[in-house]
Amino acid sequence: MVSKRFNNEHKDRELNKDAILAEKIIAAAQDKIVASMRFMDSAVFALKKEIALDKKGVFMVDGTTLYYSSDEIFARMKRGLSSFTHDYMHVLLHCIFKHYYVSEKVNRLYWDLASDIAVEEMIESLGAPCLNTPESSERRDELKRIKAKRGRLSVDRLYKSFVNDPPIEAEVGLMRELFTVDDHLLWYGADKSSNKPVETSEASDDELENSSLQDQEENQQRSFDDDTDTKFNITSIEELGNNEECDGAALLSDQDWDKIRETVKTALEMDDASFGDVGGTMKRELRYAEEKRIDYSTFLRKFAANHETLKVDDDSFDYIMYTYGLNRYRDMPLIEPLEYKDEKNIRDLVIAIDTSGSTDGELVKKFVDKSFDILCNNDVIGAKFNIHVVQCDAEIQDDTVLKNRDDVDGFLRNLEIKGLGGTDFRPVFHYINELIRKKELRNLRGLLYFTDGKGTYPKRKPVYDTAFIFVDDDACGDDVPAWAMKVYFDE
């Protein structure tokens, strides 16, 4: 009996020593990152840490907590502190860019690959010696190959590329071997009743791994003909967060990674003097992540203004006093409903369309259709309005004025793209100024300019708000004026 208690106490002491040593290794990696990259300060210490005492081989995040087992920390540490520091930076970047925030409908294998590859390219762009691993050289070569084949390695673009042009089995194997750092199991359908996902299953480590691989293989065979599988981007993920369809572990997260990401972005930009051009990929992705998280419907509402509308204002109407009067004095209510209601909607708006030869006509039609679908179905515009749809390449090609929803329906049915010449944005601004002078636009809320971004921008800021809607995130260059809002259209 004494011997058994002694053995248990000895085991507990050993476990406690392992836990303390594992914590020290993680702290050393955190210090390395902060010492080499000051801009990561706000992110490095944002993750909680929780050791899995009864598990082995655990290294995963859910957006709030890093779950790990001491044996896994020691195994990674054997390859050197720089190697473990790299791994910690890898999971931090997953959190900063909220890669864990996914829908059940996503193809797990492709999303895992895309997020891991995107993170590794950012790490390589930083060029920090503290992040070097024995595989760094091989990773760089493979990143160049993938980039040459699939373009810019942002997570959403890469995911779509995998969906549209699936990699062969040998490619998948190589990419998983080179870029997989942490287990993404908690990203998909974690138990919402607990914030300790590592303890929710009684299955063995081998069973968990086999189950994960089986899920990936099943997902890989899934047909991608259904739009619900291929419409996967940051904007749609944010929209899913408002209902019960999103089962991502992000719903458990109590860390505001959007604010942390903004802090990192600002600090990195301020650190340019010491960092120079290093970290360019990360700066670009931080900027894109910030801009692309604007929901297009919410964005359009920025142009709305309060107007008094002839309709019953149910919100300010007191039904108790109304029904009391009817009951007390038969047909004499004590209060009547207000006949006017303040509503926030758009009256005057200009939608300009770049119809140059480099702009895809089908994409233009999708943009117009989606814009008016949002405007009409979300009460962003009232029953009457004044919307000018201007088509322009190097000069004004057409101006269609829409006054009511019947006009919108007719315009969408008969939309014809005119132009296909060069690109100059300035004629639209001159034309709008002329409309304002003629009082054809009395209360202009703003200009939405849909374009591929290749053209001559005006130098002066107009008196109204302006947003350039880009066909994709590569279109936004340094020429875009600082006073213009930048939004990316996702079809």
C-alpha positions in Angstrom: 0.0 0.0 0.0 2.8 2.3 1.0 4.7 1.3 -2.2 1.7 2.2 -4.4 1.2 5.6 -2.8 5.0 6.3 -3.1 4.8 5.3 -6.8 1.8 7.6 -7.4 3.5 10.5 -5.6 6.7 9.9 -7.6 4.7 9.9 -10.8 2.9 13.1 -9.9 6.3 14.8 -9.1 7.6 13.7 -12.5 4.5 15.0 -14.3 4.8 18.2 -12.4 8.5 18.6 -13.5 7.6 17.8 -17.1 4.8 20.4 -17.0 7.0 23.1 -15.6 9.8 22.4 -18.1 7.3 22.4 -21.0 6.0 25.8 -19.8 9.6 27.2 -19.7 10.2 26.0 -23.3 7.0 27.8 -24.5 8.0 30.9 -22.5 11.5 30.8 -24.2 9.9 30.6 -27.6 7.6 33.6 -26.8 10.6 35.6 -25.6 12.5 34.8 -28.8 9.6 36.0 -31.0 9.1 39.3 -29.0 12.9 39.9 -29.0 13.2 39.5 -32.8 9.8 40.9 -33.8 8.5 43.6 -31.5 5.3 44.0 -33.5 4.2 40.5 -32.4 4.1 41.6 -28.7 0.3 41.8 -28.5 -0.3 38.5 -30.1 2.4 36.3 -28.5 0.8 36.4 -25.0 -2.8 36.4 -26.2 -3.1 32.6 -26.2 -3.9 30.8 -23.0 -2.0 27.6 -22.4 -3.4 24.3 -21.2 -1.5 21.1 -20.7 -3.1 17.8 -21.6 -1.9 15.6 -18.8 -3.5 12.3 -19.9 -2.8 12.7 -23.6 0.3 12.4 -25.9 1.2 14.2 -29.1 -1.1 17.2 -28.5 -0.3 20.5 -30.1 -3.4 22.5 -31.3 -5.3 25.8 -30.9 -8.9 26.7 -30.9 -8.6 30.5 -31.1 -8.4 30.9 -27.3 -6.1 28.3 -26.0 -3.0 26.4 -27.0 -3.5 22.8 -25.9 -0.3 20.7 -25.7 1.2 17.7 -24.0 4.7 17.8 -22.5 6.0 14.9 -24.6 5.1 16.8 -27.8 6.9 19.9 -26.6 10.0 17.9 -25.7 9.9 16.1 -29.1 9.8 19.4 -30.9 12.5 20.9 -28.7 14.9 18.1 -29.6 15.1 19.7 -33.1 16.2 23.0 -31.5 14.6 26.1 -29.9 14.4 27.8 -33.2 12.4 24.9 -34.6 9.9 25.1 -31.7 9.8 28.9 -31.9 8.8 28.5 -35.6 6.0 26.1 -34.6 4.6 28.5 -32.0 4.7 31.4 -34.5 2.8 29.1 -36.9 -0.1 28.6 -34.5 -0.1 32.3 -33.6 -0.5 33.3 -37.2 -3.4 30.8 -37.6 -5.1 32.7 -34.8 -4.2 36.2 -36.0 -5.8 35.4 -39.4 -8.6 33.4 -37.7 -8.0 30.3 -39.9 -9.9 28.3 -37.2 -13.1 30.2 -38.0 -14.6 27.8 -40.6 -17.9 26.3 -41.7 -18.6 22.6 -41.5 -19.1 22.7 -45.3 -15.5 23.5 -46.0 -13.3 20.8 -47.5 -11.0 20.1 -44.5 -8.0 18.7 -46.4 -7.8 21.7 -48.8 -8.4 24.3 -46.0 -5.8 22.7 -43.8 -3.3 22.8 -46.7 -4.2 26.3 -47.7 -3.9 27.8 -44.2 -0.7 26.0 -43.4 0.9 27.1 -46.7 -0.2 30.7 -46.3 1.2 30.8 -42.8 4.5 29.3 -43.9 4.9 31.9 -46.7 4.4 34.7 -44.1 7.0 33.1 -41.8 9.5 32.8 -44.7 8.9 36.5 -45.7 9.9 37.6 -42.2 13.4 36.1 -42.6 13.9 35.9 -38.8 16.8 33.5 -37.8 14.8 32.5 -34.7 12.3 30.8 -37.0 14.7 28.7 -39.0 14.1 24.9 -39.0 15.9 22.0 -40.8 13.1 22.1 -43.4 13.3 25.8 -44.1 15.2 25.5 -47.4 13.0 22.7 -48.7 9.9 24.7 -47.7 11.1 27.7 -49.6 11.6 25.7 -52.8 8.2 24.2 -52.5 6.6 27.6 -51.8 8.1 28.9 -55.0 6.8 25.9 -57.0 3.2 26.3 -55.6 3.3 30.1 -56.2 4.4 29.6 -59.8 1.5 27.2 -60.4 -1.3 28.8 -58.3 -0.4 32.5 -57.9 -0.4 34.5 -54.7 -0.5 32.2 -51.6 -3.3 33.9 -49.6 -5.5 31.4 -47.8 -8.8 32.0 -49.6 -7.2 32.2 -53.1 -5.2 29.1 -52.4 -8.2 27.2 -51.1 -10.3 28.1 -54.2 -7.4 27.0 -56.4 -7.3 23.6 -54.7 -11.1 23.3 -55.1 -11.0 24.2 -58.8 -7.8 22.4 -59.7 -7.3 19.6 -57.0 -3.7 18.6 -56.4 -2.7 15.0 -57.1 -2.1 12.6 -54.2 1.7 12.9 -54.3 1.5 16.7 -54.1 -0.9 16.5 -51.1 1.5 14.1 -49.4 4.5 16.4 -49.9 2.6 19.6 -48.9 1.3 17.9 -45.7 4.8 16.7 -44.8 6.4 20.1 -45.3 3.8 22.5 -44.0 1.8 20.7 -41.3 2.8 21.9 -37.9 -0.3 21.6 -35.6 -3.4 19.5 -35.4 -6.5 21.3 -36.8 -9.0 19.0 -35.2 -10.5 21.6 -32.9 -11.3 23.9 -35.9 -14.1 21.5 -37.0 -17.1 20.8 -34.9 -15.5 21.0 -31.5 -17.8 20.3 -28.5 -19.5 23.7 -27.8 -20.4 22.7 -24.2 -16.8 22.7 -23.1 -13.7 24.9 -23.6 -11.5 21.9 -23.2 -11.8 20.0 -26.5 -8.8 17.7 -25.8 -10.8 16.0 -23.1 -14.1 15.5 -25.1 -13.1 12.1 -26.6 -12.2 8.8 -25.1 -10.7 7.6 -28.3 -7.0 6.8 -28.5 -4.6 9.0 -30.3 -4.4 6.5 -33.1 -8.2 6.4 -33.5 -8.3 10.2 -33.5 -5.7 10.4 -36.2 -7.3 7.7 -38.3 -10.7 9.5 -37.9 -9.2 12.8 -39.0 -7.5 11.2 -42.0 -10.8 9.4 -43.0 -12.7 12.7 -42.8 -10.1 14.3 -45.0 -10.3 11.5 -47.6 -14.1 11.7 -47.6 -13.9 15.5 -48.1 -11.4 15.1 -50.9 -13.8 12.9 -52.8 -16.7 15.3 -52.3 -18.1 17.0 -55.5 -17.6 20.7 -55.7 -20.4 21.4 -58.1 -22.5 22.7 -55.2 -22.0 26.4 -54.6 -22.2 25.9 -50.8 -18.9 24.0 -51.0 -17.0 26.5 -53.1 -18.2 29.8 -51.6 -15.6 29.9 -48.9 -14.1 33.3 -48.1 -13.6 35.6 -45.2 -16.7 37.6 -45.9 -19.0 34.5 -46.0 -17.4 33.2 -42.9 -18.2 36.4 -41.1 -21.8 36.1 -42.3 -22.0 32.5 -41.0 -21.0 33.7 -37.6 -24.4 35.3 -37.2 -26.3 32.0 -37.3 -26.0 28.4 -36.2 -24.6 27.1 -39.5 -21.0 28.0 -38.5 -19.6 25.3 -36.2 -16.1 26.7 -36.1 -14.2 26.6 -32.9 -14.0 30.4 -33.2 -17.4 30.6 -31.5 -15.5 29.5 -28.3 -12.8 32.1 -28.6 -12.8 34.9 -26.1 -9.9 36.7 -27.8 -10.5 39.6 -30.1 -8.1 38.6 -32.8 -9.4 41.4 -35.1 -8.1 44.0 -32.7 -4.9 42.0 -32.1 -4.4 41.8 -35.9 -4.9 45.5 -36.2 -2.3 46.2 -33.4 0.2 43.8 -35.1 -0.4 45.6 -38.5 0.1 49.0 -37.0 3.2 47.9 -35.0 4.7 46.2 -38.1 4.2 49.4 -40.2 5.8 51.5 -37.5 8.7 49.0 -37.3 9.6 49.6 -41.0 12.8 51.5 -40.1 14.3 48.4 -38.5 12.6 45.7 -40.6 12.9 47.3 -44.0 11.3 45.3 -46.8 11.3 42.2 -44.7 7.8 40.9 -43.8 6.2 42.3 -47.0 4.0 39.3 -47.4 2.7 39.5 -43.8 2.1 43.2 -44.1 0.1 42.6 -47.3 -1.9 39.8 -45.8 -2.7 41.9 -42.7 -3.9 44.7 -44.9 -6.1 42.4 -47.1 -7.5 40.6 -44.0 -8.5 44.0 -42.6 -10.2 45.2 -45.8 -11.8 42.0 -46.8 -13.6 41.5 -43.5 -16.0 44.3 -44.5 -19.4 42.6 -45.2 -20.6 44.1 -48.5 -24.2 44.6 -47.2 -22.9 46.4 -44.1 -20.6 48.4 -46.3 -23.5 49.7 -48.5 -25.3 50.8 -45.4 -22.5 53.3 -44.7 -23.9 55.4 -47.6 -27.4 55.5 -46.0 -28.8 58.7 -44.4 -31.9 59.4 -42.3 -35.1 60.3 -44.2 -38.6 60.9 -43.1 -40.9 58.4 -44.8 -44.7 58.3 -45.0 -45.5 55.1 -43.1 -46.7 54.1 -39.7 -43.9 54.1 -37.1 -44.6 50.9 -35.2 -41.5 51.2 -33.1 -42.7 54.5 -31.4 -46.4 53.5 -31.2 -47.9 52.8 -27.8 -50.5 50.0 -28.3 -51.5 50.0 -24.6 -52.8 53.5 -24.7 -54.4 52.9 -28.1 -56.4 49.8 -27.1 -57.3 51.4 -23.7 -58.9 54.3 -25.5 -60.9 52.0 -27.8 -62.1 49.9 -24.8 -62.9 53.0 -22.6 -64.4 55.2 -25.2 -65.4 52.6 -27.8 -64.1 54.1 -31.1 -62.0 56.9 -29.6 -58.3 56.0 -29.2 -56.2 58.1 -26.8 -53.2 58.1 -29.2 -52.8 57.7 -32.9 -49.8 56.1 -34.6 -47.2 58.4 -36.1 -47.7 58.7 -39.9 -44.0 59.5 -40.5 -41.0 57.4 -39.7 -37.3 58.2 -39.8 -35.6 55.5 -41.9 -31.9 55.3 -42.8 -31.6 54.5 -46.5 -30.0 55.7 -49.7 -31.6 58.3 -51.9 -28.8 59.5 -54.2 -26.0 57.1 -55.2 -23.7 56.7 -58.2 -22.5 53.2 -59.2 -19.7 53.5 -61.7 -18.6 50.5 -63.7 -15.2 50.2 -65.3 -16.0 48.8 -68.8 -12.4 48.7 -70.1 -11.2 45.8 -72.1 -9.5 44.3 -69.0 -12.7 44.0 -67.0 -14.7 40.8 -67.3 -18.2 41.4 -68.6 -19.8 38.5 -66.7 -18.2 39.6 -63.5 -19.6 43.1 -64.0 -23.1 41.7 -64.4 -22.6 39.6 -61.2 -21.5 42.8 -59.3 -24.5 44.8 -60.5 -26.9 42.0 -59.7 -25.5 41.4 -56.3 -25.4 45.1 -55.4 -29.0 45.7 -56.3 -30.0 42.4 -54.6 -28.5 43.8 -51.3 -29.9 47.3 -51.9 -33.5 46.1 -52.6 -33.8 43.1 -50.2 -32.2 44.8 -47.1 -34.2 48.1 -47.4 -31.0 50.0 -48.0 -33.0 51.9 -50.6 -36.6 53.1 -50.2 -39.5 53.0 -52.6 -38.1 56.0 -54.5 -34.5 56.9 -55.1 -32.1 58.4 -57.5 -29.3 56.0 -58.5 -27.1 56.7 -61.5 -25.4 53.6 -63.0 -22.5 55.0 -65.1 -20.4 52.9 -67.5 -17.0 54.3 -68.3 -13.7 53.2 -69.8 -11.6 56.2 -70.8 -14.7 58.3 -71.2 -18.4 58.2 -70.1 -20.2 55.5 -72.2 -23.6 55.4 -70.6 -25.6 56.8 -67.6 -28.8 54.9 -66.6 -30.9 56.7 -64.0 -33.0 54.4 -61.8 -35.9 55.9 -59.8 -37.8 52.9 -58.5 -37.6 49.2 -58.2 -39.3 48.6 -61.5 -36.5 50.6 -63.1 -34.0 48.3 -61.3 -35.8 45.1 -62.6 -35.8 46.4 -66.2 -32.2 47.5 -66.0 -31.0 44.1 -64.7 -32.9 42.3 -67.4 -31.5 44.3 -70.2 -28.0 45.1 -68.9 -25.6 45.7 -71.8 -21.9 46.4 -71.2 -20.7 49.4 -73.2 -17.1 50.5 -73.7 -14.1 48.0 -73.6 -11.5 50.7 -74.3 -8.8 52.0 -72.0 -9.3 53.0 -68.3 -9.4 56.5 -66.8 -11.3 57.1 -63.6 -11.3 60.9 -63.7 -14.2 61.4 -66.3 -16.6 59.8 -63.8 -15.7 62.3 -61.1 -15.9 65.2 -63.5 -19.3 64.0 -64.6 -20.6 63.6 -61.1 -19.5 67.2 -60.3 -21.5 68.4 -63.3 -24.6 66.5 -62.1 -24.2 68.0 -58.6 -23.9 71.5 -60.2 -27.1 70.9 -62.2 -28.8 69.7 -59.0 -29.6 66.3 -60.5 -27.8 64.9 -57.4 -29.0 66.8 -54.4 -28.0 64.5 -51.6 -25.3 62.3 -53.0 -24.1 59.8 -50.4 -21.3 58.4 -52.3 -19.7 56.7 -55.4 -19.1 53.0 -55.8 -16.6 52.4 -58.5 -16.3 48.8 -59.7 -12.9 48.2 -61.4 -9.9 46.0 -62.0 -7.8 48.8 -60.5 -5.8 49.5 -63.7 -6.2 53.1 -64.6 -5.6 56.8 -63.8 -7.0 58.0 -60.4 -8.0 61.6 -59.6 -5.6 63.4 -57.2 -8.1 65.4 -55.3 -10.5 64.0 -52.8 -14.2 64.7 -53.8 -16.8 66.1 -51.4 -18.6 62.8 -51.3 -17.4 59.4 -50.1 -15.8 57.1 -52.7 -15.2 53.4 -52.6 -13.3 51.4 -55.2 -14.7 47.9 -55.5 -11.9 45.7 -56.8 -12.5 42.5 -58.7 -9.9 40.7 -56.6 -7.3 41.4 -53.9 -4.4 41.7 -56.4 -6.0 44.7 -58.1 -5.4 47.1 -55.2 -2.1 48.8 -55.9 -0.2 51.6 -54.4 -1.8 54.1 -56.8 -5.2 54.0 -55.0 -5.7 57.3 -53.3 -5.5 57.3 -49.5 -8.9 59.0 -49.2 -10.7 56.2 -51.1 -12.3 53.2 -49.4 -11.1 49.9 -50.7 -13.4 46.8 -50.8 -13.0 43.5 -52.6 -15.9 42.0 -54.4 -16.5 38.3 -54.0 -18.7 36.7 -56.6 
